[in-house]
Amino acid sequence: MTSAAKDVRFEGISVYLERNVQDNDAEIRFEVTGTSDGLTALTVSGPGERKVIDIKTPDSKLGIRKLAIESPEPADDRIVKADFPAGAYRFEGNTSRGAPLRGEAHLSHVFPEPAAFEYPRSGQKDVPAADLTLRWSVPKGIESCVIVIEQTGSPYEIRALVPASAKTFTVPKGFLRAGQAYTLAIGTVAKDGNRSFIETSFTTARER
């Protein structure tokens, strides 16, 4: 799903683009997992040796083990692509024990085709709060899908990563409430990690 580090001393590194199809905005995301020891320094350099991330934790003895960094989301993906060219991104870090970490991940500018909602319908207002099964379809060549369900006006959400072969998802019992508005997003994930999200909204039926 994401680009793997060539240096095994990093547990994981990736760089990918994420877009919202309806809003036509996009962002870049960097994800880094060090070793069991925290990172006290991390730099990421893109094509042309241009440094795009430079982080240090000089007063921490533990450092930071895992980082997820994202850019703003301009309403034109050409802005993000111009600032972060496609190609190899070099990750370099140091652990709290002084061990050097190095790895490389590749950024693509190609977005996957989005999924298509089948159920619930956009704006549907009589969706059952119990035993709701979401349905969608995806184009060929997708690695996986991200499912996000958010309750409007609350911090509660469900986020799940499912295989591309999955075309349904049953919402866990007790999450949905009667007469509440929800946002549903489905993101198709390409083999290079890039993601295309579509969003819809629905409202659960009121209690009778």
GROMACS elastic network, one bead per residue, 0.5 to 0.9 nm:
[ bonds ]
;  ai    aj funct       b0    kb
    1     4     6  0.89189   500
    1   143     6  0.62238   500
    1   144     6  0.74982   500
    1   189     6  0.70111   500
    1   190     6  0.64744   500
    1   192     6  0.58750   500
    1   194     6  0.85155   500
    2    13     6  0.80569   500
    2    14     6  0.56680   500
    2    15     6  0.74550   500
    2    16     6  0.76077   500
    2   105     6  0.84801   500
    2   106     6  0.89935   500
    2   190     6  0.84000   500
    2   191     6  0.65586   500
    2   192     6  0.53763   500
    2   194     6  0.81374   500
    3    12     6  0.86146   500
    3    13     6  0.69705   500
    3    14     6  0.51844   500
    3    15     6  0.71514   500
    3    16     6  0.85256   500
    3   104     6  0.82524   500
    3   105     6  0.52143   500
    3   106     6  0.62174   500
    3   107     6  0.81843   500
    3   191     6  0.83414   500
    3   192     6  0.61750   500
    3   193     6  0.70114   500
    4     7     6  0.88502   500
    4    11     6  0.89512   500
    4    12     6  0.63827   500
    4    13     6  0.61397   500
    4    14     6  0.66139   500
    4   103     6  0.84358   500
    4   104     6  0.76430   500
    4   105     6  0.62968   500
    4   106     6  0.87611   500
    5     8     6  0.65688   500
    5     9     6  0.85633   500
    5    10     6  0.66176   500
    5    11     6  0.76396   500
    5    12     6  0.59748   500
    5    13     6  0.56712   500
    5    14     6  0.77075   500
    5    91     6  0.87810   500
    5   102     6  0.81843   500
    5   104     6  0.54861   500
    5   105     6  0.61779   500
    6     9     6  0.88121   500
    6    10     6  0.84511   500
    6   102     6  0.80158   500
    6   103     6  0.52386   500
    6   104     6  0.60515   500
    6   105     6  0.80154   500
    7    10     6  0.61598   500
    7    11     6  0.86676   500
    7   101     6  0.73820   500
    7   102     6  0.57093   500
    7   104     6  0.76633   500
    8    11     6  0.64201   500
    8    12     6  0.82755   500
    8   101     6  0.86124   500
    8   102     6  0.84549   500
    8   103     6  0.78588   500
    9    12     6  0.87376   500
    9    34     6  0.73717   500
    9    35     6  0.66421   500
    9   100     6  0.83880   500
    9   101     6  0.58388   500
    9   102     6  0.72722   500
    9   103     6  0.82096   500
   10    13     6  0.70114   500
   10    32     6  0.79174   500
   10    33     6  0.63744   500
   10    35     6  0.60678   500
   10    93     6  0.89873   500
   10   101     6  0.62245   500
   10   102     6  0.70159   500
   10   103     6  0.69023   500
   11    32     6  0.79979   500
   11    33     6  0.54105   500
   11    34     6  0.55149   500
   11    35     6  0.59625   500
   11    36     6  0.89718   500
   12    31     6  0.76895   500
   12    32     6  0.57879   500
   12    34     6  0.69755   500
   12   103     6  0.88821   500
   13    30     6  0.75221   500
   13    31     6  0.55760   500
   13    33     6  0.63564   500
   13    34     6  0.84806   500
   13    91     6  0.78526   500
   13   103     6  0.75282   500
   13   104     6  0.76739   500
   13   105     6  0.67137   500
   14    29     6  0.80645   500
   14    30     6  0.57941   500
   14    31     6  0.52666   500
   14    32     6  0.67277   500
   14   104     6  0.84051   500
   14   105     6  0.57314   500
   14   106     6  0.76847   500
   14   107     6  0.84068   500
   14   193     6  0.78774   500
   15    28     6  0.72150   500
   15    29     6  0.56674   500
   15    31     6  0.65264   500
   15    32     6  0.89842   500
   15    89     6  0.79004   500
   15   105     6  0.65089   500
   15   106     6  0.67973   500
   15   107     6  0.58641   500
   15   108     6  0.88289   500
   15   192     6  0.88432   500
   15   193     6  0.75156   500
   15   194     6  0.85005   500
   16    27     6  0.86173   500
   16    28     6  0.58156   500
   16    29     6  0.55270   500
   16    30     6  0.68357   500
   16    31     6  0.88849   500
   16   106     6  0.82246   500
   16   107     6  0.58124   500
   16   108     6  0.71400   500
   16   109     6  0.85341   500
   16   192     6  0.73417   500
   16   193     6  0.54338   500
   16   194     6  0.50031   500
   16   195     6  0.77482   500
   17    26     6  0.69910   500
   17    27     6  0.58149   500
   17    29     6  0.62752   500
   17    80     6  0.86277   500
   17    81     6  0.87981   500
   17   107     6  0.78288   500
   17   108     6  0.77583   500
   17   109     6  0.73057   500
   17   110     6  0.86263   500
   17   111     6  0.76374   500
   17   193     6  0.74733   500
   17   195     6  0.63349   500
   17   196     6  0.85835   500
   18    25     6  0.85696   500
   18    26     6  0.55488   500
   18    27     6  0.54515   500
   18    28     6  0.62739   500
   18    29     6  0.74875   500
   18   111     6  0.79680   500
   18   187     6  0.87884   500
   18   193     6  0.87010   500
   18   194     6  0.57919   500
   18   196     6  0.59464   500
   18   197     6  0.75933   500
   19    23     6  0.84079   500
   19    24     6  0.68790   500
   19    25     6  0.56469   500
   19    27     6  0.64761   500
   19    28     6  0.88529   500
   19    73     6  0.84735   500
   19    77     6  0.77385   500
   19   111     6  0.79642   500
   19   187     6  0.88892   500
   19   194     6  0.84185   500
   19   195     6  0.63545   500
   19   196     6  0.50559   500
   19   197     6  0.60987   500
   19   198     6  0.87894   500
   20    23     6  0.55159   500
   20    24     6  0.55983   500
   20    25     6  0.55651   500
   20    26     6  0.63998   500
   20   187     6  0.86237   500
   20   195     6  0.86670   500
   20   196     6  0.60570   500
   20   198     6  0.60397   500
   20   199     6  0.79086   500
   21    24     6  0.50737   500
   21    25     6  0.72920   500
   21    26     6  0.87738   500
   21   114     6  0.76356   500
   21   196     6  0.65385   500
   21   197     6  0.59530   500
   21   198     6  0.56000   500
   21   199     6  0.82129   500
   22    25     6  0.81920   500
   22   197     6  0.83087   500
   22   198     6  0.64418   500
   22   199     6  0.73000   500
   23    26     6  0.87869   500
   23    75     6  0.70578   500
   23   198     6  0.89727   500
   24    74     6  0.85091   500
   24    75     6  0.55193   500
   24    76     6  0.64133   500
   24    77     6  0.73976   500
   25    73     6  0.55929   500
   25    74     6  0.54296   500
   25    76     6  0.56407   500
   25    77     6  0.60795   500
   26    71     6  0.88542   500
   26    72     6  0.81171   500
   26    73     6  0.50334   500
   26    74     6  0.61931   500
   26    75     6  0.67733   500
   26    76     6  0.69314   500
   26    77     6  0.51863   500
   26    78     6  0.88036   500
   26    79     6  0.88029   500
   26    80     6  0.69700   500
   27    70     6  0.66940   500
   27    71     6  0.54754   500
   27    72     6  0.60902   500
   27    74     6  0.73336   500
   27    77     6  0.75626   500
   27    80     6  0.64298   500
   28    69     6  0.83117   500
   28    70     6  0.56492   500
   28    71     6  0.55661   500
   28    72     6  0.81435   500
   28    73     6  0.82941   500
   28    80     6  0.70370   500
   28    81     6  0.86631   500
   28    84     6  0.79565   500
   29    68     6  0.70554   500
   29    69     6  0.56043   500
   29    71     6  0.67113   500
   30    67     6  0.78762   500
   30    68     6  0.57585   500
   30    69     6  0.51097   500
   30    70     6  0.63891   500
   31    66     6  0.76741   500
   31    67     6  0.57323   500
   31    69     6  0.64310   500
   31    70     6  0.87817   500
   32    65     6  0.80967   500
   32    66     6  0.56255   500
   32    67     6  0.51370   500
   32    68     6  0.64933   500
   32    69     6  0.86725   500
   32    91     6  0.88086   500
   33    39     6  0.89500   500
   33    64     6  0.89623   500
   33    65     6  0.59021   500
   33    67     6  0.65647   500
   33    68     6  0.88729   500
   34    37     6  0.71590   500
   34    38     6  0.66177   500
   34    39     6  0.64535   500
   34    64     6  0.81464   500
   34    65     6  0.52359   500
   34    66     6  0.63167   500
   34    67     6  0.87924   500
   34    93     6  0.84288   500
   34    95     6  0.78818   500
   34   101     6  0.79512   500
   35    38     6  0.67440   500
   35    39     6  0.80573   500
   35    65     6  0.67778   500
   35    66     6  0.89306   500
   35    95     6  0.78685   500
   35   101     6  0.89455   500
   36    65     6  0.71051   500
   37    62     6  0.72090   500
   37    63     6  0.76337   500
   37    64     6  0.82225   500
   37    65     6  0.66773   500
   37    95     6  0.59244   500
   37    96     6  0.61034   500
   37    97     6  0.71363   500
   38    61     6  0.84360   500
   38    62     6  0.54560   500
   38    66     6  0.79698   500
   38    94     6  0.84960   500
   38    95     6  0.54952   500
   38    96     6  0.56472   500
   38    97     6  0.84506   500
   39    42     6  0.69600   500
   39    56     6  0.82456   500
   39    57     6  0.78465   500
   39    62     6  0.77395   500
   39    65     6  0.56387   500
   39    66     6  0.82346   500
   39    93     6  0.66303   500
   39    94     6  0.56679   500
   39    96     6  0.59402   500
   39    97     6  0.89538   500
   40    55     6  0.80247   500
   40    56     6  0.55564   500
   40    58     6  0.66695   500
   40    59     6  0.89501   500
   40    60     6  0.74529   500
   40    61     6  0.81182   500
   40    62     6  0.77960   500
   40    64     6  0.66388   500
   40    65     6  0.88881   500
   40    93     6  0.74470   500
   40    94     6  0.57806   500
   40    95     6  0.54801   500
   40    96     6  0.56261   500
   40    97     6  0.89909   500
   40    98     6  0.85168   500
   41    54     6  0.75939   500
   41    55     6  0.55460   500
   41    57     6  0.63742   500
   41    58     6  0.81854   500
   41    63     6  0.81734   500
   41    64     6  0.87165   500
   41    92     6  0.81288   500
   41    93     6  0.51854   500
   41    94     6  0.52976   500
   41    95     6  0.72193   500
   41    96     6  0.87751   500
   42    53     6  0.73999   500
   42    54     6  0.58458   500
   42    55     6  0.51356   500
   42    56     6  0.65051   500
   42    91     6  0.72071   500
   42    92     6  0.57340   500
   42    94     6  0.68224   500
   42   101     6  0.88892   500
   43    51     6  0.71389   500
   43    52     6  0.75877   500
   43    53     6  0.51684   500
   43    55     6  0.63539   500
   43    56     6  0.87388   500
   43    90     6  0.80736   500
   43    91     6  0.59199   500
   43    92     6  0.53489   500
   43    93     6  0.63279   500
   44    50     6  0.85331   500
   44    51     6  0.58919   500
   44    52     6  0.57497   500
   44    54     6  0.67374   500
   44    89     6  0.64930   500
   44    90     6  0.54897   500
   44    92     6  0.64589   500
   44    93     6  0.87810   500
   45    48     6  0.81751   500
   45    49     6  0.54925   500
   45    50     6  0.52784   500
   45    52     6  0.56381   500
   45    53     6  0.70635   500
   45    54     6  0.89299   500
   45    88     6  0.85352   500
   45    89     6  0.55098   500
   45    90     6  0.51413   500
   45    91     6  0.67349   500
   45    92     6  0.85259   500
   46    49     6  0.56047   500
   46    50     6  0.52044   500
   46    51     6  0.62360   500
   46    52     6  0.66809   500
   46    84     6  0.73653   500
   46    85     6  0.74756   500
   46    86     6  0.85190   500
   46    87     6  0.73722   500
   46    88     6  0.62724   500
   46    90     6  0.64568   500
   47    50     6  0.62719   500
   47    51     6  0.89197   500
   47    84     6  0.84481   500
   47    85     6  0.67865   500
   47    86     6  0.76064   500
   47    87     6  0.60990   500
   47    88     6  0.61060   500
   47    89     6  0.65870   500
   47    90     6  0.86598   500
   48    51     6  0.89002   500
   49    89     6  0.87553   500
   49    90     6  0.86009   500
   51    54     6  0.72726   500
   52    84     6  0.83459   500
   56    63     6  0.86299   500
   57    60     6  0.55914   500
   57    61     6  0.84246   500
   57    62     6  0.89592   500
   57    63     6  0.60812   500
   57    64     6  0.77723   500
   58    61     6  0.81341   500
   58    63     6  0.83801   500
   59    63     6  0.86047   500
   60    63     6  0.53928   500
   60    64     6  0.85893   500
   60    96     6  0.85256   500
   61    96     6  0.64551   500
   62    65     6  0.84513   500
   62    95     6  0.87882   500
   62    96     6  0.61905   500
   63    95     6  0.73930   500
   63    96     6  0.61177   500
   64    67     6  0.73366   500
   64    95     6  0.87776   500
   64    96     6  0.89235   500
   65    95     6  0.87794   500
   70    73     6  0.88451   500
   71    80     6  0.84013   500
   72    80     6  0.87915   500
   73    76     6  0.83126   500
   73    77     6  0.82999   500
   73    80     6  0.80510   500
   74    77     6  0.68083   500
   74    78     6  0.89162   500
   74    79     6  0.69511   500
   74    80     6  0.73494   500
   75    78     6  0.89672   500
   75    79     6  0.84272   500
   76    79     6  0.58697   500
   76    80     6  0.75765   500
   77    80     6  0.52758   500
   77    81     6  0.62471   500
   77    82     6  0.86007   500
   78    82     6  0.59432   500
   78    83     6  0.85597   500
   79    82     6  0.52030   500
   79    83     6  0.63303   500
   79    84     6  0.86488   500
   80    83     6  0.52083   500
   80    84     6  0.60361   500
   80    85     6  0.83955   500
   81    84     6  0.50778   500
   81    85     6  0.55760   500
   81    86     6  0.74064   500
   81   109     6  0.68731   500
   82    85     6  0.58556   500
   82    86     6  0.89981   500
   84    87     6  0.89599   500
   84   107     6  0.85122   500
   85   107     6  0.77344   500
   85   108     6  0.84218   500
   85   109     6  0.79414   500
   86    89     6  0.88351   500
   86   106     6  0.74265   500
   86   107     6  0.50484   500
   86   108     6  0.51826   500
   86   109     6  0.59084   500
   87   105     6  0.84087   500
   87   106     6  0.53702   500
   87   107     6  0.52750   500
   87   108     6  0.67412   500
   87   109     6  0.89956   500
   88   104     6  0.65488   500
   88   105     6  0.58182   500
   88   107     6  0.64180   500
   89   103     6  0.85475   500
   89   104     6  0.56178   500
   89   105     6  0.53653   500
   89   106     6  0.58877   500
   89   107     6  0.72521   500
   90   102     6  0.74444   500
   90   103     6  0.60241   500
   90   105     6  0.67065   500
   90   106     6  0.87279   500
   91   101     6  0.78233   500
   91   102     6  0.55858   500
   91   103     6  0.51322   500
   91   104     6  0.58043   500
   91   105     6  0.78267   500
   92   100     6  0.73490   500
   92   101     6  0.55088   500
   92   103     6  0.66491   500
   92   104     6  0.87386   500
   93    99     6  0.82940   500
   93   100     6  0.57885   500
   93   102     6  0.65037   500
   94    97     6  0.78843   500
   94    98     6  0.56877   500
   94    99     6  0.54779   500
   94   101     6  0.58454   500
   94   102     6  0.88760   500
   95    98     6  0.50828   500
   95    99     6  0.52394   500
   95   100     6  0.66241   500
   95   101     6  0.75752   500
   96    99     6  0.75089   500
  106   192     6  0.79425   500
  107   192     6  0.75286   500
  107   193     6  0.85564   500
  107   194     6  0.84705   500
  108   111     6  0.81260   500
  108   192     6  0.68677   500
  108   193     6  0.85427   500
  108   194     6  0.74036   500
  109   194     6  0.80361   500
  110   192     6  0.89319   500
  110   194     6  0.73673   500
  111   114     6  0.87350   500
  111   189     6  0.87724   500
  111   190     6  0.75891   500
  111   194     6  0.58350   500
  111   195     6  0.63738   500
  111   196     6  0.64346   500
  112   139     6  0.85349   500
  112   141     6  0.83787   500
  112   142     6  0.73011   500
  112   188     6  0.65674   500
  112   189     6  0.68229   500
  112   190     6  0.57475   500
  112   194     6  0.68256   500
  112   195     6  0.63236   500
  112   196     6  0.60264   500
  113   138     6  0.80381   500
  113   139     6  0.64838   500
  113   140     6  0.87556   500
  113   142     6  0.84167   500
  113   188     6  0.71719   500
  113   190     6  0.88749   500
  113   195     6  0.87000   500
  113   196     6  0.67095   500
  114   138     6  0.68772   500
  114   139     6  0.72691   500
  114   186     6  0.82249   500
  114   187     6  0.69041   500
  114   188     6  0.57794   500
  114   189     6  0.89799   500
  114   195     6  0.83747   500
  114   196     6  0.54563   500
  114   197     6  0.64025   500
  114   198     6  0.66843   500
  115   136     6  0.67761   500
  115   137     6  0.56394   500
  115   139     6  0.66868   500
  115   145     6  0.86652   500
  115   186     6  0.68396   500
  115   187     6  0.70425   500
  115   188     6  0.62693   500
  115   196     6  0.81820   500
  115   197     6  0.77679   500
  115   198     6  0.70819   500
  116   135     6  0.89700   500
  116   136     6  0.55680   500
  116   137     6  0.52600   500
  116   138     6  0.64297   500
  116   139     6  0.87565   500
  116   186     6  0.85602   500
  116   198     6  0.79294   500
  117   120     6  0.73290   500
  117   121     6  0.71566   500
  117   122     6  0.81390   500
  117   134     6  0.84953   500
  117   135     6  0.65769   500
  117   137     6  0.66893   500
  117   186     6  0.83964   500
  117   198     6  0.85809   500
  117   199     6  0.88827   500
  117   200     6  0.82433   500
  118   121     6  0.64961   500
  118   134     6  0.77791   500
  118   135     6  0.52304   500
  118   137     6  0.72283   500
  119   122     6  0.82470   500
  119   133     6  0.79538   500
  119   134     6  0.55672   500
  119   135     6  0.50040   500
  119   136     6  0.68197   500
  120   123     6  0.82365   500
  120   124     6  0.64907   500
  120   127     6  0.70286   500
  120   132     6  0.89943   500
  120   133     6  0.86102   500
  120   134     6  0.65404   500
  120   135     6  0.73991   500
  120   200     6  0.87826   500
  120   201     6  0.85702   500
  120   202     6  0.70309   500
  121   124     6  0.53275   500
  121   200     6  0.80587   500
  121   201     6  0.82907   500
  121   202     6  0.74517   500
  122   199     6  0.88450   500
  122   200     6  0.54197   500
  122   201     6  0.57835   500
  122   202     6  0.63702   500
  123   200     6  0.71481   500
  123   201     6  0.53297   500
  123   203     6  0.72005   500
  124   127     6  0.66080   500
  124   201     6  0.75012   500
  124   203     6  0.62215   500
  124   204     6  0.82338   500
  125   179     6  0.84877   500
  125   181     6  0.84323   500
  125   202     6  0.58226   500
  125   204     6  0.59281   500
  125   205     6  0.63369   500
  126   129     6  0.89736   500
  126   179     6  0.86078   500
  126   202     6  0.81769   500
  126   203     6  0.64161   500
  126   204     6  0.54400   500
  126   206     6  0.77692   500
  127   130     6  0.89161   500
  127   132     6  0.76758   500
  127   178     6  0.89632   500
  127   202     6  0.71131   500
  127   203     6  0.61527   500
  127   205     6  0.54138   500
  128   131     6  0.71868   500
  128   132     6  0.61408   500
  128   176     6  0.86788   500
  128   178     6  0.77210   500
  128   203     6  0.87543   500
  128   204     6  0.55646   500
  128   205     6  0.56787   500
  128   206     6  0.86813   500
  129   132     6  0.64111   500
  129   173     6  0.87188   500
  129   174     6  0.83934   500
  129   175     6  0.83095   500
  129   176     6  0.51661   500
  129   177     6  0.57517   500
  129   178     6  0.55810   500
  129   179     6  0.82909   500
  129   180     6  0.88301   500
  129   203     6  0.89401   500
  129   204     6  0.55189   500
  129   205     6  0.67687   500
  129   206     6  0.86523   500
  130   171     6  0.83004   500
  130   172     6  0.87748   500
  130   173     6  0.65843   500
  130   174     6  0.75602   500
  130   175     6  0.87742   500
  130   176     6  0.70753   500
  130   177     6  0.83447   500
  130   178     6  0.86797   500
  131   170     6  0.68125   500
  131   171     6  0.68242   500
  131   172     6  0.77892   500
  131   173     6  0.67481   500
  132   169     6  0.83828   500
  132   170     6  0.57610   500
  132   171     6  0.57232   500
  132   172     6  0.84246   500
  132   173     6  0.86831   500
  132   176     6  0.86962   500
  133   168     6  0.64100   500
  133   169     6  0.54392   500
  133   171     6  0.62189   500
  134   167     6  0.81866   500
  134   168     6  0.53167   500
  134   169     6  0.51093   500
  134   170     6  0.61777   500
  134   171     6  0.75848   500
  135   167     6  0.58091   500
  135   169     6  0.68391   500
  136   166     6  0.89094   500
  136   167     6  0.54822   500
  136   168     6  0.65627   500
  136   186     6  0.86131   500
  137   166     6  0.89162   500
  137   167     6  0.60427   500
  137   168     6  0.88313   500
  138   141     6  0.89186   500
  138   142     6  0.73935   500
  138   145     6  0.86681   500
  138   164     6  0.74824   500
  138   165     6  0.87993   500
  138   167     6  0.78276   500
  138   188     6  0.74009   500
  139   142     6  0.66576   500
  139   188     6  0.86627   500
  140   164     6  0.88234   500
  141   164     6  0.85607   500
  141   190     6  0.72292   500
  141   191     6  0.80865   500
  142   145     6  0.78159   500
  142   163     6  0.87901   500
  142   164     6  0.58762   500
  142   165     6  0.89262   500
  142   188     6  0.64338   500
  142   189     6  0.59514   500
  142   190     6  0.51307   500
  142   191     6  0.69399   500
  143   163     6  0.67512   500
  143   164     6  0.54861   500
  143   165     6  0.87477   500
  143   188     6  0.76868   500
  143   189     6  0.56431   500
  143   190     6  0.52504   500
  143   191     6  0.54083   500
  143   192     6  0.88776   500
  143   193     6  0.85326   500
  144   161     6  0.69681   500
  144   162     6  0.57485   500
  144   165     6  0.77758   500
  144   166     6  0.84186   500
  144   187     6  0.84584   500
  144   188     6  0.62663   500
  144   189     6  0.51858   500
  144   190     6  0.71908   500
  144   191     6  0.83722   500
  145   160     6  0.82341   500
  145   161     6  0.57703   500
  145   162     6  0.53329   500
  145   163     6  0.62005   500
  145   164     6  0.58833   500
  145   166     6  0.82350   500
  145   186     6  0.66864   500
  145   187     6  0.53999   500
  145   189     6  0.56201   500
  145   190     6  0.89270   500
  145   195     6  0.86960   500
  146   159     6  0.70704   500
  146   160     6  0.57077   500
  146   162     6  0.64075   500
  146   163     6  0.88903   500
  146   185     6  0.79395   500
  146   186     6  0.55935   500
  146   188     6  0.66150   500
  146   189     6  0.73797   500
  146   195     6  0.88155   500
  146   197     6  0.84530   500
  147   158     6  0.76372   500
  147   159     6  0.55618   500
  147   160     6  0.50970   500
  147   161     6  0.63505   500
  147   162     6  0.76547   500
  147   169     6  0.83946   500
  147   184     6  0.75103   500
  147   185     6  0.59883   500
  147   187     6  0.66344   500
  148   157     6  0.70288   500
  148   158     6  0.55597   500
  148   160     6  0.66275   500
  148   183     6  0.79934   500
  148   184     6  0.57960   500
  148   185     6  0.50775   500
  148   186     6  0.64341   500
  148   187     6  0.84337   500
  149   156     6  0.85787   500
  149   157     6  0.54396   500
  149   158     6  0.50971   500
  149   159     6  0.66424   500
  149   171     6  0.89185   500
  149   182     6  0.68112   500
  149   183     6  0.57197   500
  149   185     6  0.65170   500
  149   186     6  0.89044   500
  150   153     6  0.87955   500
  150   154     6  0.78837   500
  150   155     6  0.77940   500
  150   156     6  0.62380   500
  150   158     6  0.66553   500
  150   159     6  0.87570   500
  150   181     6  0.87368   500
  150   182     6  0.55576   500
  150   183     6  0.51701   500
  150   184     6  0.66114   500
  150   185     6  0.86205   500
  151   154     6  0.57015   500
  151   155     6  0.73145   500
  151   156     6  0.59740   500
  151   157     6  0.63577   500
  151   176     6  0.81210   500
  151   180     6  0.73404   500
  151   181     6  0.62587   500
  151   183     6  0.65407   500
  152   155     6  0.82919   500
  152   156     6  0.86163   500
  152   180     6  0.76376   500
  152   181     6  0.56696   500
  152   182     6  0.54833   500
  152   183     6  0.69650   500
  153   156     6  0.88375   500
  153   181     6  0.87699   500
  154   157     6  0.83141   500
  156   175     6  0.84572   500
  157   175     6  0.85359   500
  158   171     6  0.85027   500
  158   172     6  0.89916   500
  158   175     6  0.84823   500
  162   165     6  0.81317   500
  162   166     6  0.64205   500
  162   169     6  0.87285   500
  163   166     6  0.55254   500
  163   167     6  0.88288   500
  164   167     6  0.75710   500
  164   188     6  0.81117   500
  164   189     6  0.84461   500
  166   169     6  0.77136   500
  170   173     6  0.86211   500
  171   174     6  0.85957   500
  171   175     6  0.72108   500
  171   176     6  0.78157   500
  172   175     6  0.60796   500
  172   176     6  0.82430   500
  173   176     6  0.74451   500
  174   177     6  0.73989   500
  176   180     6  0.77463   500
  176   182     6  0.86868   500
  176   204     6  0.77014   500
  177   180     6  0.59006   500
  177   181     6  0.89394   500
  177   204     6  0.70617   500
  177   205     6  0.88004   500
  177   206     6  0.86999   500
  178   203     6  0.83191   500
  178   204     6  0.53578   500
  178   205     6  0.56092   500
  178   207     6  0.58908   500
  179   203     6  0.63599   500
  179   205     6  0.51791   500
  179   207     6  0.71716   500
  180   202     6  0.85057   500
  180   203     6  0.54867   500
  180   204     6  0.55064   500
  180   205     6  0.78544   500
  180   206     6  0.80373   500
  181   201     6  0.72178   500
  181   202     6  0.58869   500
  181   204     6  0.66171   500
  182   200     6  0.85794   500
  182   201     6  0.56107   500
  182   202     6  0.54574   500
  182   203     6  0.60300   500
  182   204     6  0.79831   500
  183   199     6  0.69703   500
  183   200     6  0.58650   500
  183   202     6  0.65734   500
  183   203     6  0.88131   500
  184   198     6  0.83985   500
  184   199     6  0.56239   500
  184   200     6  0.53159   500
  184   201     6  0.58663   500
  184   202     6  0.77811   500
  185   197     6  0.63588   500
  185   198     6  0.55666   500
  185   200     6  0.64611   500
  185   201     6  0.86313   500
  186   196     6  0.81543   500
  186   197     6  0.54389   500
  186   198     6  0.56296   500
  186   199     6  0.66542   500
  186   200     6  0.89706   500
  187   195     6  0.59341   500
  187   196     6  0.51512   500
  187   198     6  0.64643   500
  187   199     6  0.88318   500
  188   194     6  0.82234   500
  188   195     6  0.54326   500
  188   196     6  0.53698   500
  188   197     6  0.65307   500
  188   198     6  0.88416   500
  189   192     6  0.80182   500
  189   193     6  0.58092   500
  189   194     6  0.57972   500
  189   196     6  0.69550   500
  190   193     6  0.51669   500
  190   194     6  0.54322   500
  190   195     6  0.64107   500
  190   196     6  0.87724   500
  191   194     6  0.75618   500
  203   206     6  0.89057   500
  205   208     6  0.87530   500
